[in-house]
Amino acid sequence: MKMKLLGALLFASFAFAGANAETKATITKAEVNAAQQAWCDALVAIGKAHTDGGDAKALASKVLDEAYNYAEAPVFFKPTLAYGKNTFRPTKEGALAYFVGGDPKFPEDKGFALKPWVKARYDNLGDGDEGIQIHGNIAITMGNVWVTDKDGNETMVDKTFVFKKGDDGKLKLIVHKSALPYSPAK
């Protein structure tokens, strides 16, 4: 009898979770594209703030609050140039150190956003929006981000982003995987 009751309760909780997920607003590809462009624009803005003598750290902290889901849960963040014990950055503190440096807990970080990058753009796998998958209130992207430094040197980075749409209707990154493209020895 207890097993039947437990089974019924489990079934009811999964059914409720499924019904709840269906009632949340679905993410659109336009929202995903806007979030990716906003990420690119924010990266450039942080570098510009630093170059102009502004508070790049405060701006980066605000960007992390707006674009990443750190306030709700750990974020799976693997930055491009991270390595060793600090390869993965599940906390806002670790992400902030990566973008602006200056944290003794992350001594290898020099501030990726402080290069400064003067231009950033993205593309998704394939033509158009083929590199975007939408699953209800979750969207997954795979493609590249192109960043350009002040001397005009452009670097391509492979990116996978996973966005979650919150109850407030805003997209937040819950996964950010970044790496330089593999280049075999010749």
Backbone as JSON, one array per atom type, in Angstrom:
{
  "sequence": "MKMKLLGALLFASFAFAGANAETKATITKAEVNAAQQAWCDALVAIGKAHTDGGDAKALASKVLDEAYNYAEAPVFFKPTLAYGKNTFRPTKEGALAYFVGGDPKFPEDKGFALKPWVKARYDNLGDGDEGIQIHGNIAITMGNVWVTDKDGNETMVDKTFVFKKGDDGKLKLIVHKSALPYSPAK",
  "N": [[0.82, -1.2, 0.0], [1.92, 1.27, 0.84], [3.89, 1.59, -1.12], [2.33, 1.9, -3.44], [1.08, 4.31, -2.86], [3.32, 6.0, -2.64], [4.26, 5.75, -5.29], [2.1, 6.89, -6.67], [2.21, 9.5, -5.65], [4.75, 10.31, -6.6], [4.31, 10.14, -9.38], [2.31, 12.08, -9.6], [3.77, 14.37, -8.84], [5.67, 14.56, -10.91], [3.96, 14.87, -13.07], [2.78, 17.3, -12.38], [5.06, 18.94, -12.46], [5.67, 18.77, -15.19], [3.36, 19.91, -16.3], [3.59, 22.45, -15.22], [5.96, 23.32, -16.46], [5.08, 23.47, -19.07], [3.38, 25.62, -18.99], [4.97, 27.83, -18.73], [6.39, 30.59, -20.5], [7.52, 30.12, -23.79], [10.78, 30.39, -25.08], [11.87, 32.59, -27.64], [13.56, 32.56, -30.84], [14.38, 35.07, -31.56], [14.64, 36.33, -29.06], [16.78, 34.87, -28.04], [18.83, 35.49, -29.86], [18.99, 38.25, -29.34], [19.88, 38.19, -26.68], [22.4, 37.01, -27.0], [23.68, 38.98, -28.55], [23.58, 41.07, -26.74], [25.31, 40.08, -24.79], [27.74, 40.14, -26.21], [27.93, 42.94, -26.65], [28.12, 43.8, -24.0], [30.58, 42.75, -23.2], [32.35, 44.31, -24.72], [31.68, 46.82, -23.65], [32.58, 46.63, -21.0], [35.37, 46.5, -21.32], [35.74, 49.03, -22.5], [34.92, 50.71, -20.44], [36.97, 50.24, -18.63], [39.24, 51.17, -20.11], [38.54, 53.86, -20.36], [38.83, 54.72, -17.78], [36.78, 54.18, -16.05], [34.6, 52.35, -13.78], [35.13, 49.35, -14.26], [34.88, 46.92, -12.95], [32.55, 47.18, -11.39], [30.7, 47.5, -13.45], [31.03, 45.02, -14.76], [30.13, 43.32, -12.73], [27.45, 44.07, -12.6], [26.65, 43.27, -15.17], [27.0, 40.5, -14.94], [25.0, 39.99, -13.05], [22.74, 40.62, -14.55], [22.91, 39.01, -16.87], [23.62, 36.37, -16.22], [22.68, 33.45, -14.31], [23.47, 33.4, -11.62], [22.37, 34.33, -9.2], [20.32, 32.6, -8.64], [21.26, 29.96, -8.79], [24.18, 27.79, -9.03], [26.19, 28.43, -11.92], [27.11, 26.76, -14.85], [30.04, 27.46, -15.95], [32.64, 27.65, -18.1], [35.3, 29.3, -18.82], [37.13, 30.7, -21.65], [40.0, 31.01, -21.37], [40.6, 29.81, -18.96], [42.12, 27.6, -16.56], [43.52, 24.7, -14.86], [42.92, 24.4, -11.31], [40.97, 26.33, -11.26], [39.44, 26.11, -13.54], [36.68, 25.77, -13.99], [33.87, 27.88, -13.32], [31.62, 28.15, -11.18], [30.56, 30.1, -9.53], [29.56, 33.54, -9.02], [31.63, 35.16, -8.11], [33.92, 33.85, -9.14], [33.45, 34.15, -11.88], [33.45, 36.94, -12.15], [36.1, 37.49, -11.47], [37.36, 36.29, -13.65], [36.54, 37.95, -15.79], [37.45, 40.55, -15.06], [39.76, 40.32, -13.49], [42.15, 40.67, -10.71], [41.49, 39.32, -8.33], [42.69, 37.66, -5.57], [42.11, 34.98, -5.13], [41.95, 33.92, -7.58], [44.5, 33.98, -9.07], [45.58, 33.69, -11.63], [44.01, 35.06, -13.39], [43.76, 37.74, -15.59], [41.92, 39.45, -16.51], [39.84, 39.06, -18.8], [37.96, 40.65, -20.19], [39.16, 43.09, -20.18], [40.95, 43.55, -22.2], [41.5, 45.78, -24.21], [38.48, 44.56, -25.76], [37.26, 45.79, -28.76], [35.29, 45.29, -30.46], [32.72, 42.9, -30.84], [31.14, 40.0, -32.0], [28.74, 37.46, -32.87], [28.09, 34.19, -34.17], [25.9, 31.54, -35.03], [25.85, 27.97, -35.27], [25.79, 26.78, -38.58], [23.69, 28.2, -41.17], [21.83, 31.1, -40.44], [19.57, 30.45, -37.88], [20.18, 27.82, -37.18], [21.85, 26.9, -35.21], [20.54, 27.14, -32.82], [18.65, 25.69, -30.33], [15.48, 25.22, -28.98], [13.77, 24.49, -26.06], [11.1, 24.71, -24.59], [11.31, 26.67, -21.8], [14.02, 26.79, -21.99], [16.94, 27.45, -23.85], [19.42, 26.5, -26.17], [22.53, 27.3, -27.52], [24.99, 27.03, -30.1], [28.03, 27.89, -31.48], [30.1, 30.51, -32.63], [32.01, 33.16, -31.15], [33.32, 36.19, -32.13], [35.95, 38.24, -31.42], [37.46, 41.44, -31.41], [40.47, 43.15, -31.02], [41.99, 46.33, -29.98], [43.92, 46.8, -31.88], [42.97, 45.71, -34.15], [43.16, 42.97, -34.42], [41.6, 39.9, -34.78], [39.92, 37.38, -32.96], [38.63, 34.13, -32.86], [36.3, 32.36, -30.95], [35.04, 29.31, -29.8], [31.71, 28.73, -28.77], [29.26, 27.63, -26.47], [26.17, 28.28, -25.28], [23.68, 28.15, -22.76], [20.53, 29.18, -22.13], [18.09, 30.15, -19.73], [14.72, 30.93, -19.34], [13.4, 33.06, -17.05], [10.83, 33.45, -14.49], [10.33, 36.11, -14.62], [10.49, 36.66, -17.24], [12.95, 37.18, -18.39], [15.97, 36.23, -20.04], [18.55, 34.18, -18.82], [21.91, 33.15, -18.51], [22.7, 29.82, -17.91], [24.51, 27.95, -18.53], [27.74, 28.31, -19.83], [30.04, 27.69, -22.05], [33.23, 27.88, -23.27], [35.86, 27.92, -25.65], [39.06, 27.97, -27.27], [39.41, 27.29, -30.75], [40.32, 24.0, -31.81], [43.52, 23.28, -33.04], [45.33, 21.35, -34.96], [48.71, 20.07, -34.81], [51.0, 20.8, -37.42]],
  "CA": [[0.0, 0.0, 0.0], [2.8, 2.43, 0.9], [4.55, 1.72, -2.41], [1.36, 2.44, -4.38], [0.9, 5.71, -2.51], [4.53, 6.67, -3.04], [4.26, 5.81, -6.75], [1.09, 7.87, -7.08], [2.73, 10.83, -5.33], [5.82, 10.61, -7.55], [3.69, 10.4, -10.68], [1.62, 13.38, -9.53], [4.74, 15.46, -8.82], [6.22, 14.7, -12.26], [2.89, 15.41, -13.92], [2.66, 18.71, -12.04], [6.25, 19.63, -12.99], [5.5, 18.85, -16.64], [2.31, 20.88, -16.59], [4.14, 23.75, -14.88], [6.92, 23.7, -17.5], [4.35, 23.81, -20.29], [2.7, 26.91, -18.87], [5.95, 28.91, -18.85], [6.52, 31.11, -21.85], [8.59, 29.56, -24.59], [11.77, 31.34, -25.58], [11.89, 32.74, -29.09], [14.9, 32.71, -31.41], [14.7, 36.5, -31.5], [15.12, 36.61, -27.71], [18.1, 34.25, -27.91], [19.75, 36.33, -30.63], [19.15, 39.51, -28.61], [20.7, 37.91, -25.5], [23.77, 36.8, -27.45], [24.23, 40.28, -28.94], [23.76, 41.84, -25.51], [26.53, 39.56, -24.17], [28.86, 40.71, -26.98], [27.98, 44.37, -26.37], [28.57, 43.98, -22.62], [32.02, 42.47, -23.18], [33.0, 45.52, -25.24], [31.43, 47.93, -22.72], [33.45, 46.46, -19.83], [36.7, 46.94, -21.74], [35.71, 50.48, -22.72], [34.88, 51.34, -19.11], [38.34, 50.14, -18.09], [40.09, 52.07, -20.89], [38.14, 55.24, -20.08], [39.03, 55.03, -16.37], [35.56, 53.93, -15.3], [34.58, 51.22, -12.84], [34.87, 48.15, -15.04], [34.47, 45.84, -12.05], [31.14, 47.39, -11.06], [29.93, 47.21, -14.65], [31.05, 43.57, -14.97], [29.25, 42.73, -11.71], [26.07, 44.31, -13.04], [26.43, 42.4, -16.33], [26.82, 39.14, -14.43], [23.67, 39.92, -12.43], [21.71, 40.7, -15.59], [23.02, 38.01, -17.93], [23.87, 35.03, -15.7], [21.71, 33.0, -13.31], [24.17, 33.15, -10.37], [21.52, 34.63, -8.04], [19.4, 31.49, -8.41], [21.92, 28.66, -8.7], [25.48, 27.81, -9.7], [26.19, 28.45, -13.37], [28.19, 25.97, -15.43], [30.81, 28.42, -16.74], [34.01, 27.27, -18.42], [35.82, 30.38, -19.66], [38.08, 30.38, -22.71], [41.4, 30.93, -20.97], [40.73, 29.27, -17.6], [42.82, 26.32, -16.5], [43.87, 24.23, -13.52], [41.85, 24.26, -10.32], [39.94, 27.34, -11.51], [38.91, 25.96, -14.9], [35.22, 25.97, -13.98], [33.5, 29.02, -12.48], [30.2, 28.05, -10.83], [30.13, 31.23, -8.7], [29.71, 34.88, -9.58], [32.98, 35.61, -7.74], [34.86, 33.3, -10.12], [33.19, 34.76, -13.19], [33.9, 38.32, -12.08], [37.57, 37.45, -11.52], [37.76, 35.99, -15.02], [36.32, 39.08, -16.68], [38.18, 41.77, -14.71], [40.97, 40.04, -12.74], [42.31, 41.34, -9.44], [41.04, 38.55, -7.18], [43.78, 36.76, -5.18], [41.68, 33.57, -5.19], [42.08, 33.54, -8.99], [45.68, 34.77, -9.45], [45.89, 33.56, -13.05], [43.12, 35.92, -14.18], [44.25, 39.08, -15.91], [40.78, 40.25, -16.93], [39.56, 38.81, -20.23], [37.21, 41.77, -20.79], [39.96, 44.32, -20.11], [41.95, 43.51, -23.28], [40.04, 45.68, -24.34], [37.89, 44.19, -27.05], [36.55, 46.96, -29.27], [34.16, 44.8, -31.24], [32.41, 41.49, -30.62], [29.96, 39.53, -32.72], [28.54, 36.02, -32.72], [27.31, 33.46, -35.18], [25.49, 30.23, -34.57], [26.09, 26.87, -36.19], [25.0, 26.78, -39.81], [23.14, 29.47, -41.63], [20.68, 31.57, -39.69], [19.38, 30.04, -36.49], [20.31, 26.37, -37.01], [22.6, 26.65, -33.99], [19.71, 27.42, -31.65], [17.61, 24.72, -29.99], [14.6, 25.73, -27.94], [13.03, 23.46, -25.35], [10.28, 25.4, -23.6], [11.95, 27.86, -21.23], [15.47, 26.59, -22.11], [17.47, 27.57, -25.21], [20.82, 26.11, -26.28], [23.16, 27.8, -28.74], [26.35, 26.59, -30.36], [28.61, 28.63, -32.6], [31.34, 31.22, -32.36], [32.06, 34.59, -30.86], [34.48, 36.83, -32.75], [36.31, 39.45, -30.68], [38.49, 42.22, -32.08], [41.17, 44.05, -30.1], [42.17, 47.71, -30.45], [44.84, 46.8, -33.02], [42.29, 45.09, -35.28], [43.34, 41.51, -34.42], [40.34, 39.21, -34.48], [40.04, 36.03, -32.4], [37.38, 33.37, -32.86], [36.15, 31.48, -29.81], [33.87, 28.41, -29.86], [30.83, 29.0, -27.64], [27.98, 27.0, -26.22], [25.41, 28.97, -24.25], [22.36, 27.64, -22.44], [19.74, 30.21, -21.47], [16.83, 29.78, -19.1], [13.82, 32.07, -19.2], [12.85, 33.11, -15.7], [9.43, 33.86, -14.32], [10.26, 37.53, -14.96], [10.55, 36.77, -18.7], [14.31, 37.49, -18.82], [16.87, 35.11, -20.29], [19.78, 34.17, -18.03], [22.8, 32.05, -18.81], [22.89, 28.79, -16.89], [25.71, 27.27, -19.0], [28.57, 29.09, -20.74], [31.24, 26.89, -22.35], [34.0, 28.62, -24.26], [37.18, 27.35, -25.91], [39.7, 28.31, -28.53], [39.28, 26.16, -31.67], [41.41, 23.05, -31.89], [44.38, 23.47, -34.19], [46.29, 20.25, -34.91], [50.07, 20.38, -35.23], [51.2, 20.53, -38.85]],
  "C": [[0.86, 1.26, 0.0], [3.48, 2.66, -0.44], [3.6, 2.32, -3.45], [1.16, 3.94, -4.13], [2.13, 6.53, -2.93], [4.6, 6.82, -4.56], [3.28, 6.85, -7.26], [1.57, 9.29, -6.82], [3.85, 11.24, -6.29], [5.25, 10.94, -8.92], [3.02, 11.77, -10.69], [2.63, 14.52, -9.54], [5.38, 15.65, -10.18], [5.18, 15.29, -13.2], [2.72, 16.91, -13.66], [3.84, 19.49, -12.61], [6.14, 19.79, -14.5], [4.47, 19.88, -17.02], [2.83, 22.29, -16.31], [5.11, 24.22, -15.96], [6.21, 24.12, -18.78], [3.7, 25.18, -20.2], [3.68, 28.08, -18.93], [6.08, 29.33, -20.3], [7.72, 30.48, -22.55], [9.51, 30.69, -25.05], [11.65, 31.41, -27.1], [13.34, 32.86, -29.57], [15.33, 34.17, -31.4], [15.24, 36.88, -30.12], [16.54, 36.06, -27.51], [19.14, 35.09, -28.65], [20.02, 37.66, -29.91], [20.04, 39.3, -27.38], [22.16, 37.69, -25.89], [24.42, 38.12, -27.85], [24.48, 41.14, -27.71], [25.03, 41.39, -24.78], [27.75, 40.15, -24.88], [29.03, 42.19, -26.67], [28.51, 44.64, -24.96], [30.07, 43.74, -22.49], [32.8, 43.7, -23.64], [32.85, 46.68, -24.25], [32.32, 47.83, -21.48], [34.87, 46.92, -20.16], [36.78, 48.44, -21.94], [35.7, 51.22, -21.39], [36.28, 51.34, -18.5], [39.28, 51.13, -18.79], [39.81, 53.53, -20.56], [38.29, 55.63, -18.61], [37.79, 54.85, -15.51], [35.68, 52.71, -14.4], [34.17, 49.95, -13.59], [34.38, 47.0, -14.17], [33.0, 45.98, -11.69], [30.26, 47.08, -12.26], [29.88, 45.7, -14.9], [30.15, 42.86, -13.96], [27.79, 42.89, -12.1], [25.72, 43.42, -14.24], [26.19, 40.97, -15.87], [25.46, 38.96, -13.78], [22.57, 39.87, -13.47], [21.73, 39.51, -16.54], [23.16, 36.57, -17.45], [22.93, 34.73, -14.54], [22.36, 32.75, -11.94], [23.31, 33.42, -9.14], [20.61, 33.47, -7.67], [20.11, 30.17, -8.14], [23.33, 28.78, -9.29], [25.29, 27.79, -11.22], [27.35, 27.58, -13.84], [28.94, 26.88, -16.4], [32.23, 27.91, -16.87], [34.54, 28.33, -19.36], [36.9, 29.91, -20.63], [39.48, 30.11, -22.17], [41.6, 30.43, -19.54], [41.4, 27.91, -17.64], [43.04, 25.92, -15.04], [42.68, 24.15, -12.59], [40.72, 25.27, -10.51], [39.37, 27.28, -12.92], [37.42, 26.28, -14.95], [34.86, 27.03, -12.96], [32.02, 28.98, -12.13], [29.67, 29.22, -10.0], [30.33, 32.56, -9.43], [31.11, 35.43, -9.29], [34.02, 35.13, -8.75], [34.69, 33.91, -11.49], [33.69, 36.2, -13.22], [35.42, 38.39, -12.16], [38.04, 37.19, -12.95], [37.65, 37.23, -15.91], [37.18, 40.3, -16.35], [39.46, 41.55, -13.9], [40.96, 40.67, -11.36], [41.85, 40.59, -8.21], [42.14, 37.56, -6.8], [43.39, 35.28, -5.17], [41.81, 33.02, -6.61], [43.29, 34.29, -9.57], [46.05, 34.7, -10.93], [45.06, 34.49, -13.94], [43.68, 37.31, -14.35], [43.13, 40.0, -16.34], [40.52, 40.13, -18.42], [38.88, 40.0, -20.89], [38.03, 43.06, -20.85], [40.96, 44.45, -21.25], [42.26, 44.9, -23.82], [39.65, 45.17, -25.73], [37.08, 45.39, -27.51], [35.35, 46.57, -30.12], [33.98, 43.33, -30.9], [31.14, 41.16, -31.38], [29.88, 38.02, -32.55], [27.94, 35.46, -34.0], [26.97, 32.11, -34.56], [25.75, 29.21, -35.65], [25.2, 26.97, -37.41], [24.54, 28.16, -40.2], [21.94, 29.85, -40.78], [20.68, 31.04, -38.27], [19.48, 28.53, -36.29], [21.04, 26.01, -35.72], [21.86, 27.02, -32.72], [18.69, 26.3, -31.5], [16.79, 25.32, -28.86], [13.77, 24.59, -27.39], [12.24, 24.13, -24.22], [10.96, 26.66, -23.11], [13.47, 27.73, -21.19], [15.85, 26.73, -23.59], [18.97, 27.25, -25.18], [21.35, 26.68, -27.59], [24.56, 27.2, -28.85], [26.84, 27.34, -31.58], [29.89, 29.29, -32.17], [31.07, 32.64, -31.91], [33.37, 35.09, -31.44], [34.75, 38.11, -31.97], [37.49, 40.11, -31.38], [39.12, 43.16, -31.08], [41.4, 45.41, -30.74], [43.11, 47.83, -31.63], [44.23, 46.12, -34.26], [42.48, 43.58, -35.39], [42.06, 40.83, -33.97], [40.63, 37.78, -34.0], [38.67, 35.38, -32.41], [37.4, 32.4, -31.68], [34.91, 30.62, -30.02], [33.04, 28.63, -28.61], [29.63, 28.06, -27.64], [27.35, 27.75, -25.06], [24.12, 28.2, -24.02], [21.67, 28.73, -21.63], [18.5, 29.6, -20.86], [15.99, 31.04, -18.97], [13.19, 32.01, -17.81], [11.39, 33.53, -15.68], [9.24, 35.34, -14.66], [10.34, 37.77, -16.47], [11.94, 37.06, -19.25], [15.11, 36.21, -19.03], [18.12, 35.28, -19.44], [20.6, 32.97, -18.44], [22.89, 31.11, -17.62], [24.09, 27.9, -17.25], [26.42, 28.19, -19.99], [29.86, 28.3, -20.9], [31.96, 27.57, -23.49], [35.37, 27.99, -24.41], [37.74, 27.9, -27.21], [39.59, 27.08, -29.44], [40.53, 25.28, -31.65], [42.21, 23.29, -33.16], [45.46, 22.39, -34.15], [47.68, 20.71, -35.38], [50.26, 20.0, -36.68], [52.57, 20.03, -39.12]]
}
